[in-house]
Amino acid sequence: MHSPYDYQKKAALTLDDGTIFEGLSVGSATEAEGEVIFITAMSGYQEVLTDPSYHGQIVVFTTAHVGNYGTNPRVDQAPPVQVAGAIFHELWEPPVDHWLSERSLPEYMRANGLAGLTGVDTRALTLHIREKGARNGWIGPMSDPGAARAKARAIAPMTGLDLALKVTCEKPYKLSAKPSQTVPSGPMPVAVLDFGIKKAILDNLRAQNLDLTVWPANTPHGTFMAEKPQGLFLANGPGDPAACGYAIESVRATLGKIPVFGICLGHQIMGLAAGGTTYKLPFGHHGLNHPVKDATTGRIWLTSQNHGFCVDPDSLPSNVAVTHVNLNDDTLEGLEWLDLPAFCVQFHPEASPGPHDADGLFKRFRIMLEDFYA
Amino acid sequence: MPRRDDLKTVMIVGSGPIIIGQACEFDYSATQGCKALKEEGYRLVLLNSNPATVMTDPELSDRTYIEPMTLDVAVKIMEKEKVDAILPTLGGQTALNLAMELFNGNHLDRLKVEMIGSTPKVIEIAESRQAFRSTMTGLGLDIPASGLAGSIKEALEIAKSTGFPAIVRPSYTLGGTGGGVAFNSGELSELAWKGLAASPVHQILVEESLIGWKEMELEMIRDLDDNAIIVCGIENVDPMGVHTGDSITVAPIQTLTDEEYQAMRDESLRVARAVGLNGGCNIQFAINPKTGRRVVIEMNPRVSRSSALASKATGFPIARVASKLAVGYTLGELKNGITGKSACFEPALDYCVVKAPRFNFEKFAGASSLLGLEMKAVGETMALGGNFREALQKALRGLEIGQSGLSGSCLRLPPRLTVEERLALIREKLALPYPERLSYVHEGLRLGLAPAEAISLTGLDPWFVTQIGLILEAEKYAAGPFAEKLSKGEAPTPGEWRYLKAQGLSDDRLAELAREARPSLATTPSDIQALRERAGVIPHFRQVDTCAGEFQAGTPYYYSSYDSPVSPAPEPEVARNDPKKVMILGGGPNRIGQGIEFDYCCVKATQAFNDMGFQTIMVNSNPETVSTDYDAVGRLYFEPVTLEDVLAICAKERPDGVIVQLGGQTPLNLAQALKARGVKIWGTDPDSIFQAEDRHDWNSLVAKLDLKQPPSGMAEDARSAISIANRVGYPIIARPSFVLGGRAMRVIHNETDLLAYVDEFESSGLNLGPSNPILVDKFLDQATEIDVDAVADPDKVEIAAIMEHIERAGIHSGDSCCTIPPITLPMEIQNRVIEQTVRLGKALKVRGLMNIQFAVTRDNEIYVLEANPRASRTAPFVAKATGRPLIQAAARVMAGLTLEEINFLGYPWPGYFAVKEAVLPWNRFSGARVELGPEMRSTGEVMGLDNNFGLAYLKAQAAAGMIVPSSGIVVLTIYDDDKEAMLPLAEDLRDMGFEIHATQGTCEALKNRGITAGKVEKLRTVRPNIVDFVMNNDVQLVVNTTSGKISDDDSVDIRAEAIKRGIPLITTIAGLDAAVKGLKAWKKDEWQTFSIQDYHLRPNSK
């Protein structure tokens, strides 16, 4: 894609272990820093770049070509871009001709101030992360490897980092339900704790005829309960769940009072609120092809996943049951409270990007609400 | 659900002979199926008429039936073997159709045989257009406007709603046989007529045209617990309008957003659920590139060509998994063999995979090479690369059509045209889908055609056209700064090399570009290679791991790439330290003359080497094959079988030996160059191979051994051709001195035809001359042809079989029917043939397999026609017919053992007859001459086994789709020289109750012998003529023999008519003789059906 002259304009990703992956600078900024993780998705790059769960991370796309179909504001999850940096094997730079595209991905990156590298041996980088674990890295010009490494090392580790407060909304706001024929009963008010929520989740909740009040992540229990929500939804989000003590508190106080449903970081916070612990996975789950088994029905869903932390099933009290397990590594993917109206999943039923196998969970939340108030 | 214990015996149905649209991908699938069920402990019964397959090897099943795949035979086998279940989803349309016949005839119920892997309901929905459409509409899926027609009138009526162009698709045919695009009502009438005839239920679908839309395929698996996965999405580079088998395709899908892709995925799952799919399925969609409107086109509830491709592209073994699901497992209970994780996942790719089709239009003079809805490709090659351009160019050079990558060289544009004239020609070509369309785009862009115009003319997605533009950019760099450096003797930088190589430019192509740009440069591909390696630029070998690197993968399946442009891979992915390594070179894409037979040889040899403790390494580029199943070989390199690619693997692996004699001509062509580069070739030395191929060396060898060969000469012009012909005497057999796609070999009977041949030769762009002569051989027209397969060590030559051809000499051995053992050759002649074979084998120092062709004249003179010190096309047939592990023996000899050591001496004479018959693709090439000749045209073969030769022959005919009737109307039109021999056979036909009709001369000959026959008029006389007669009457059998002359148009039309109408056609007296023998035996006795295991156990007659 590039003429050989371009190869002179070197930039690189330097990992905190000193490993260097060279590439060409793309996007507007020339420097970026964050935890480097890889995603094996073959489509949906724009959704990934705008997903707050990736906040502070440098995302490596393993698929050969990225940017082929351009960008379209409609699929932005929480604009502007959320990732700290993007690394491509081959970013599509020529003009894009796709009926949905409004501008090319490089233009989009420039407009959103995103730094990235293309022309990187992403497979080598992926294998490195797989073997050595996710680690911090710094994207910048190739000049002084020692200094680059020092910069990578200076980045705060993901463990212990509260990033939810960085991406949550500043003020509460309301979103009205979208009545549809599939949900015959009337709208119900639900509080949403925003740890970095994706648009697709909001859309799915509203499609269940739920009126949403979206609250900042650190809103105390009393504040959102004052509006008498009939249910609580806990959003996805970035960072270490254990660092979100305020949210764990709120959730603990809410469990049992009204039905609660959590996704991703929301799920982890529910696990912590139940008394469990979380730990960091070696390189996380980031992809659209994770098989998750429903422990009760035996059904397997292909799910969209994006998480670096995980709830330890052995740490949970007996009133919380494991409902879903990841078939790749047997890690915990879903919980259900046996004595309370609450459940949560680690994966992303809203997909965007990814398969829709699990989208019935939003319906399940609606039914739980209806049953609770029946 | 775990394994089903209520089933004991499972019958797997194969796909029969290789035909266009149904090739060796089903050998790959069914072989996987056999292995998967065998490891579950089921008793396996296999039915497949095709002896060239790996699946019909006796080791794979408990009972292997190489029998005609007819209802009767299937019923007999099910009764005899007490079959509990039939698995019809691995054998293509043939197996599905047979299973449906069994179901509809109530045989499954009666015999309490369960259909597994699919259900009649699913098949019905997929196959019946109406059921399919109502199911899809019921699920809320969009479908193209259309209607079903049972007549031309109805078709025209439907076209009022669909508009033109309209698509015609016949119901219940495979590979789109009989389908097409009609742009007006005249074309529609014609297509409707053809389609109605092609459909077994006499029904066609007339459909809204989606030409120019994107075409996408999803390969899906679902189990009965309702778990479902998409294994692979495939995007057709060619828009709708070209059959997917003829399209260049890419995986993963490149031009759809996640929303578009997921919507398609959702719909696929909805369909799978609605029909209750259990196993593999292929669903095709069309997407309007302007509006995103998506319609579902078809589904195939079985493994397919695309699922084989998807398996190879991703590493996910669809057929294996589908087979396990068929016997009760669910996806969650199965493991992904590559990563050890769950099999219930969707592979992620971090590379690009491109499939390109291989065509053989040059063999069918008169047939148009325009692509359409009906599949025409005879093979395909797949390539993996770091990006689309690298994969595309690897695929194109892997096709072995003389292209070193994407280039205009194959277009043969008239040289003296101006740029504008060329562009005009290119625009004209781009408006229609020709096989060379991407090369036209490339050449057009090179000459200044605007990309936008290329896009609008072709309907290609702009992304693909831009990719071609990027390749051109790299070529410009190669012709510019790169060539300049070469001409100055400067070394290009590693960065420059990587850039050029990552665009998929082969060393050949780089040399070509440099020479074109700077004619003073004499750069050869090996110069390029040396310079490149000196710069330290070699390919990386990456693992195909199903998961884009997410998990550790244990499966040694690799491809090469230069596309890690800046930083090298920090860790090597290929583990080293192996025992002795042997590398087997496969045959690349299938083509007429080089197909599944060679894959069988490669696979069996690989197994033998594995068994001997070698580390085996397979190199091949054909996604349809068993040899490219990573499970079947020690290590798989999915790479083009070209010198550059093979040398790169050799450099990486450093094999102790390389086997070139098993993959057909492809690896043989590399043998000398490999040897010259220090690669050790095992088996027969490349010099011996060359000795047998080179005209001069071969002639002196034959003379030295005191053997006879037909007199011959080399003609450099028309005059010398005539003088040679006069010297050796007509008829002659003429051919170009170098075989270009095996084309233009012909039997010629007189000077006029010879001059016409020379004209044709020259007008096809080949200039006759000293460097490019025509070979002229005396044609032994009344001789019997014989093939001998043998295996040799340095001391001994063991004859594996003598095959006698049923057709007269002059018909390519690949197209002719033959029998083991011979039926007319006296023992004395056979012994002399054996003795000559041994002499030739020793003289050529054969180590491994060899095949020799002889002709025996009526006065019992033996002529040697050619010797091939390599695996022959007949090797698998011989192995199946005789039960001897021929290829395994050859592998062991190549590894250094002697025939004595492996106890492979002593010629067994089967106590039964094995007849091989060829299957020809006439129905795909309308307009082509229906005639056998010295140029091979068959795509596949079948075998008939019986104690009686006649019955074995009839079985072979039936397996080839020609069920010779035992009574009815027969039309005879017999060449003068054949009339005498025909008469007793006609008497037999009459005695059996046939009603005989004949053309004038034949009729008179019959009457003179006192045989009553109705007279039919010859074609160009009065109406009704013979073709009218065939059309108007319920003719059961046509026998038509000819002189073999070019001008015999009558015969061509009669034969074409018979083929179009599916009427059994016999074109030689020998064939008629064999058929009559068979019919006589059949009148006395029922057909017996035995497995090859039964036959092989029988005592041999010697």
Interface residues (C-beta under 8 A of the other chain):
Chain A: M1 H2 S3 P4 Y7 Q8 K10 T19 I20 F21 E22 G23 L24 F38 T40 A41 M42 S43 G44 E47 T62 T63 A64 H65 N68 Y69 N72 V75 H89 E90 W92 P94 V96 D97 H98 W99 L100 G119 V120 D121 T122 R123 A124 T126 L127 H128 R130 E131 G287 L288 N289 H290 P291 K293 G298 R299 I300 L302 L327 N328 A351 S352 P353 G354 P355 H356 D357
Chain B: D225 D226 N227 I229 P252 I253 Q254 T255 L256 T257 D258 E259 E260 Y261 Q262 R265 D266 L269 P289 K290 T291 G292 T330 L331 G332 K341 S342 C344 F345 E346 P347 A348 L349 D350 Y351 C352 G386 N387 F388 I455 D461 P462 W463 T466 G469 L470 E473 Y477 T493 G495 E496 R498 Y499 L500 R542 C547 A548 G549 E550 F551 Q552 D563 S564 P565 V566 S567 P568 A569 P570 E571 E573
